[in-house]
Amino acid sequence: MSLIIGTILAFTFLEGIWRFLAIIPLALFEALEITLWLKLRNMRSITGVEALIGAKGRVIKDCDPIGSVRVKGQLWAASCPEGARPGADVIIQKVNGLRLEVERLEQPAR
Protein backbone atom coordinates (compact mmCIF):
# COMPACT_ATOMS: atom_id res chain seq x y z
CA MET A 1 0.00 0.00 0.00
CA SER A 2 2.86 2.37 0.82
CA LEU A 3 4.32 1.75 -2.65
CA ILE A 4 1.08 2.74 -4.36
CA ILE A 5 0.60 5.90 -2.31
CA GLY A 6 4.29 6.81 -2.60
CA THR A 7 4.26 6.34 -6.38
CA ILE A 8 1.20 8.55 -6.77
CA LEU A 9 2.75 11.26 -4.59
CA ALA A 10 6.12 10.99 -6.34
CA PHE A 11 4.62 11.40 -9.80
CA THR A 12 2.41 14.24 -8.56
CA PHE A 13 4.99 16.34 -6.71
CA LEU A 14 8.47 15.28 -7.89
CA GLU A 15 10.21 15.65 -11.23
CA GLY A 16 12.85 13.70 -13.13
CA ILE A 17 15.23 11.43 -11.24
CA TRP A 18 13.77 12.44 -7.86
CA ARG A 19 10.65 10.43 -8.63
CA PHE A 20 12.63 7.22 -8.91
CA LEU A 21 14.86 8.01 -5.94
CA ALA A 22 11.70 8.27 -3.85
CA ILE A 23 10.08 5.13 -5.29
CA ILE A 24 13.07 2.75 -4.94
CA PRO A 25 13.16 2.74 -1.08
CA LEU A 26 9.38 2.31 -1.03
CA ALA A 27 9.66 -0.68 -3.37
CA LEU A 28 12.38 -2.23 -1.17
CA PHE A 29 10.25 -1.69 1.93
CA GLU A 30 7.26 -3.28 0.19
CA ALA A 31 9.35 -6.32 -0.83
CA LEU A 32 10.56 -6.74 2.76
CA GLU A 33 7.02 -6.45 4.07
CA ILE A 34 5.72 -9.09 1.65
CA THR A 35 8.60 -11.45 2.47
CA LEU A 36 7.97 -11.17 6.20
CA TRP A 37 4.25 -11.65 5.74
CA LEU A 38 4.79 -14.83 3.68
CA LYS A 39 7.13 -16.26 6.33
CA LEU A 40 4.86 -15.39 9.27
CA ARG A 41 1.70 -16.80 7.74
CA ASN A 42 3.28 -20.26 7.63
CA MET A 43 4.21 -20.23 11.31
CA ARG A 44 2.01 -22.26 13.63
CA SER A 45 0.37 -20.32 16.39
CA ILE A 46 0.87 -22.00 19.74
CA THR A 47 -1.66 -21.05 22.37
CA GLY A 48 -3.57 -22.81 25.08
CA VAL A 49 -2.54 -26.08 26.66
CA GLU A 50 0.05 -26.84 23.99
CA ALA A 51 2.03 -23.75 24.97
CA LEU A 52 2.11 -24.71 28.66
CA ILE A 53 3.44 -28.26 28.40
CA GLY A 54 7.21 -28.16 28.75
CA ALA A 55 7.22 -24.57 30.01
CA LYS A 56 9.21 -23.68 33.11
CA GLY A 57 7.73 -22.05 36.17
CA ARG A 58 8.54 -21.15 39.76
CA VAL A 59 6.79 -22.37 42.89
CA ILE A 60 5.02 -19.60 44.80
CA LYS A 61 3.18 -21.63 47.44
CA ASP A 62 4.34 -25.05 48.73
CA CYS A 63 3.47 -27.84 46.32
CA ASP A 64 3.18 -30.66 48.81
CA PRO A 65 1.48 -32.08 46.75
CA ILE A 66 -0.86 -29.17 45.81
CA GLY A 67 0.24 -25.55 45.68
CA SER A 68 0.73 -22.59 43.34
CA VAL A 69 3.23 -21.89 40.60
CA ARG A 70 3.91 -18.87 38.41
CA VAL A 71 4.19 -19.70 34.71
CA LYS A 72 4.60 -16.99 32.05
CA GLY A 73 3.51 -14.35 34.57
CA GLN A 74 0.33 -16.15 35.63
CA LEU A 75 -0.48 -18.00 38.84
CA TRP A 76 -1.70 -21.57 38.45
CA ALA A 77 -2.80 -24.28 40.87
CA ALA A 78 -0.31 -27.10 40.59
CA SER A 79 0.38 -30.54 41.93
CA CYS A 80 3.87 -31.91 42.40
CA PRO A 81 4.02 -35.52 43.68
CA GLU A 82 7.60 -35.23 45.01
CA GLY A 83 6.86 -31.83 46.55
CA ALA A 84 8.52 -28.46 45.91
CA ARG A 85 9.26 -25.49 48.13
CA PRO A 86 8.68 -21.83 47.20
CA GLY A 87 11.32 -20.53 44.83
CA ALA A 88 11.99 -23.95 43.28
CA ASP A 89 11.95 -24.20 39.50
CA VAL A 90 9.50 -26.66 37.95
CA ILE A 91 8.57 -27.87 34.49
CA ILE A 92 4.99 -28.57 33.40
CA GLN A 93 4.26 -32.18 32.48
CA LYS A 94 0.46 -32.21 32.08
CA VAL A 95 -2.56 -29.95 32.30
CA ASN A 96 -5.71 -31.24 34.01
CA GLY A 97 -8.40 -28.61 33.65
CA LEU A 98 -7.08 -25.61 35.60
CA ARG A 99 -4.47 -27.57 37.55
CA LEU A 100 -0.97 -28.17 36.28
CA GLU A 101 1.01 -31.30 37.01
CA VAL A 102 4.61 -30.24 37.47
CA GLU A 103 7.94 -31.87 38.12
CA ARG A 104 10.72 -30.26 40.14
CA LEU A 105 13.86 -29.37 38.19
CA GLU A 106 17.06 -30.50 39.76
CA GLN A 107 19.16 -27.63 41.03
CA PRO A 108 22.70 -27.57 39.58
CA ALA A 109 25.49 -28.50 42.00
CA ARG A 110 27.41 -25.52 43.37
N, C-alpha and C positions, 0 to 999 in steps of 0.2 A: 504494500500500500504506500509505503514511504517513497518507493521508486516512482510510482505513478504521479503522486503529488509533486515530488521534486522535479520530475521531468516537465510537468505542466508549468511549474513556477520558473524553471530554468529557461524554457523557451519563451515564456512571457516577459521576463524581466532581464535576462542576460543576453549578450551578443557574442558571436564568434566562438573562440576557443573556451571562453568562460562557461558556456553552456555545458560542454563536455567535461570540463574540470569539476563541475558541480554534480554531474550525473554519475561519474565513475565511482566516487565513494558511496553513493546511494545504492548503486548496483552491487558493489561488494558487500555492503551491509545486508542487502536483500538476499544475496546468495548465502551468507552466513546464517541468517535467520531461517531460511528454508532448510538448510543442512541440519541445524539444531532441531528444528521441528520434526524432520523425518527421523532423526535418531531417537528423540524423546517419545514419539508416538509408538515405537516398538518396545519400549521398556514396560515391564510388568509392574503394575501398581501393587504394593504389598501393604495391606491394611488389615485390621482385625486380628483374629487369633493367630494367623500365619506370621504376623510381624512380631508377636510376643514370644513364640517358642524359640528358644536359643538366645534370647536377650538376657543381658546381665542386669541385676538389680542389687539393692542394698537393704538389709533388714533394718526396719525402724522399730518394730515391737517384737519381743521374743517370739520366735517360731518354735514352740515346744509343745506339740507339733503345729499349732495354729497361731499365726501372728500376722504382722503387716510388713510389706516390702514396698520400696519405692522403685518403680520401673519407668524409665523415660519420663520422669517428672510426675508420675501419678502414683497414688497409694492404692495398693491392692491387698486383699485378704490372701494369705498364702499358707500352705501347709508344707512343712519340711520334716519328714520322718526322723532324720537323725538329729534334728534340732539345730537352731542357729541363734546366736546372740545379736543384739543390736550392733550395727556397724559391719557385720559380716557380709561378704559378697556372695551372691547366689546366682544361679542360672535357672531359667524357667524350662521345665521339662514338659509339662502338660497344662492345659487350661480346662477346668471343670466349671462351667458356668461363669461365675464371678470370682472364683477362687483359683489361684495359681498353685500348681505343685512345683516346688523348687528343690534344688539340690545345692548344698553348700559347696562353694569353690574352695579348694585347698589353698591355704595361705603359703606363699613362697617362704622357704627357709631363710633366716637372716644370718 
